[in-house]
Amino acid sequence: MPITLYIDADACPVKDETYKVAGRYGLRTVVVSNSFIHIPKSPLIERMIVDAGPDIADDWIADQATAHDVVITNDIPLAGRVLAKQAYAIAPNGRAFTPDSIGAALSQRALMEHIRSTGEITGGPPPFSAANRSQFLQTLDQVVVKARRLKP
């Protein structure tokens, strides 16, 4: 089975970069969202529109991903779910989630949710930068090379 790239696409700023890497390696790419998103015309790129609602796209991706597939997402719980299936998860800023780092990321997320629930204003993530885009491309390329080597 070839590697599939899944993009949690509703707020993903690196779709075009993912298409380029996928094209270079000839990888199937599934763009998952709960609304229409334009995708390039390519037999390797598919659009999957799921129902609107919390975690519907995440659930679909988690159900479809298999070992050594690659998921592009900012969603930490989704990253944890796909890592449990021995797939890879990469954030758009180039951060690769790993089995060693996901526990701390989930804990940090829970802590920040708790702080926000008390009314504390915590600010948001830093602005997406050209350095983030470059780091993403580098990480995605490295993960795809590794996955291709390991996928039976």
N, C-alpha and C positions, 0 to 999 in steps of 0.2 A: 504494500500500500504506500503510495507516495505521501509526502508531507503536505498538509493543508495549513494555510495561514487563515486565521479567523480575525476579523477586525471588529471590535466593539465600536461601531462607527458613529454613533449619534454625536459625540463631541470629540472625535479623534482628529487631531491636527496633522497627522502623518500618513494619511491614506495614500497620497501620491507617491511618497517615498516607499511605502510598502508595495505598491503596484510595480515600481521600478525593480526592486529587489526580487519580487516574485517572478517578474518577467525574465530577469537575468538567469534565474535558476529553473524556470519552467514550472512554477508551483501553482497549484490551484489556490485561489483566494476567495474567501466568502466574506462579503461585507454585510454585517448584520445590524439592522436598525429597526426602529418602530415607525419610521416614515421613509418616504422616497428619498434616496440619495443617488445622485448621478455617479455612474461608474464608467470607466473606459470600455469600449467595445473590444472584448477579448474572450476567446473561448476558455481562458483560464480564470476569469473573474466572474463571480456570481453575486447577485443581490438576493438577500433574504430579508424580507420585511415581516416582522413579527408583530403581534398585537401590542398596543400601547399598555403600559403598566409597569410598576416597579419590578425590576429584575427579570422581565420576560426575555429580553435579549440575552442577558447573562445566563439564564436557565437553558436557553436553546444552545448557546455556545458550549456550556459545560456538558450538556448531553451529547453533543456531536464530537467534541474534541477527543482524540485518542493519543496514545503514547507518541511522543516526538512531534506532534503537531505544534504550531506556534500561535499563541493568542496575543493580540495587541489590545491592551486595556489599561485604563486608569483605575479600574475597580478592584480593590484589594481582595474582597471576598471571592470574586470570580477568579482572580489569580490563584488563590489558595485552592479552589476547587479543581482547576486544570492541573496545577502542580501535583495534586493527589492522584491524578490520572497519568502522571509521568509525561505531561505535555509541558511546554515552555510558556512563560508569560513575560511580556515586556511592556513597560509603560511607555507612552509616547515620548517621554523625556530621555529614554534610553536606559532607564533602570531595569535591569533584569531581576525579576522576582525569583528567588531560589527556595528550596526546602529549608535552608538554614536561615533565610531572612524573613520568610512569610509570617512566622509567629510574632516577631517584633513589629512588623508592619500592621498586622491585625490588631495587636495590643495598642499601638499608637493611634490607630484609627478609632478604636473604642474609647480611648481616653479623650481624644479630641471631640468625639460626639458627645461624651458626658459633659465636658467643659462647655460646649456650645449649648447644651440643653439647660444649663444654669443661667443662660443669658449673656455669658461672656462673649465678647466680640474677639475672634481669634485671627481675623484676616484670612486671606486665601492663599493659594499657592503662588509662587513667584511667576511673573509673566513667562510665557513660552519664548525661548530664544533660539537664535541660529545655532548656538552651541548645543542646545537640547536636540535639535534636528540632526546635527552631525553625530552626536552621541547615539541617537536612535539608529541611524543608518549603520554605524559601526557595530552596535550590539546586535541588531537584526541579522546582519551578514554573518557575524560570528555564531549566532545561535542556529541559523539555517545550515551552515557548514557542519556544525556539530550534530544537528538532528539528521542530516542526510547520511552522515557516517554511521549513526546508530540505528536508524529506522530499517527494519528488515525488508 
